[in-house]
Amino acid sequence: MASWLVQRKLKKNVAQLRAAREELAVSEEQSLYISEGEPDLEAMERHRVVMRQRITRLEAEQDALLDQLGSG
């Protein structure tokens, strides 16, 4: 794959990763102010799990793109 294309994908990945980390931080902070037993707390926990999974996936994609860039 062309180096410029990998760099473009990497730049997009970095932006998505930054946004996902920020969203996770906000949801973690918000969950501190939700009382235990409230339905919102369960929903917030599910959202945090999804965000952690997304971050893990984006980090793996970033590693793969960096490998492509290094081998190209």
DOTIMI-523592 format. One record per residue (C-alpha): x, y, z; residue in one letter. Coordinates in steps of 0.2 Angstrom, whole numbers, padded with zeros to 4 digits, always signed. Layout:
% DOTIMI-523592
XYZA...
% end
This chain:
% DOTIMI-523592
+0000+0000+0000M+0006+0017-0004A+0015+0026+0010S+0004+0042+0008W-0012+0031+0010L-0005+0022+0026V-0001+0040+0033Q-0018+0046+0029R-0026+0031+0037K-0015+0033+0052L-0019+0051+0054K-0038+0046+0054K-0035+0032+0067N-0025+0044+0078V-0040+0056+0078A-0053+0043+0082Q-0042+0036+0096L-0040+0053+0104R-0059+0056+0103A-0063+0038+0110A-0051+0041+0125R-0059+0058+0128E-0076+0050+0128E-0071+0037+0139L-0063+0049+0152A-0080+0059+0151V-0090+0044+0154S-0079+0038+0169E-0080+0056+0177E-0099+0056+0175Q-0101+0039+0182S-0094+0046+0198L-0109+0056+0201Y-0122+0043+0197I-0129+0035+0213S-0127+0016+0214E-0142+0006+0209G-0148+0019+0196E-0152+0012+0179P-0141+0026+0172D-0126+0018+0181L-0128+0002+0172E-0130+0011+0155A-0114+0021+0158M-0104+0005+0163E-0110-0003+0146R-0105+0012+0137H-0087+0012+0145R-0085-0006+0141V-0089-0002+0123V-0077+0012+0123M-0063+0002+0130R-0066-0011+0117Q-0066+0002+0103R-0049+0009+0110I-0042-0008+0110T-0047-0011+0092R-0041+0006+0087L-0024+0003+0095E-0022-0013+0086A-0026-0005+0069E-0013+0009+0073Q+0000-0004+0077D-0004-0013+0060A-0003+0004+0051L+0013+0008+0059L+0020-0009+0054D+0015-0006+0036Q+0023+0011+0036L+0039+0004+0043G+0040-0010+0031S+0035+0000+0016G
% end
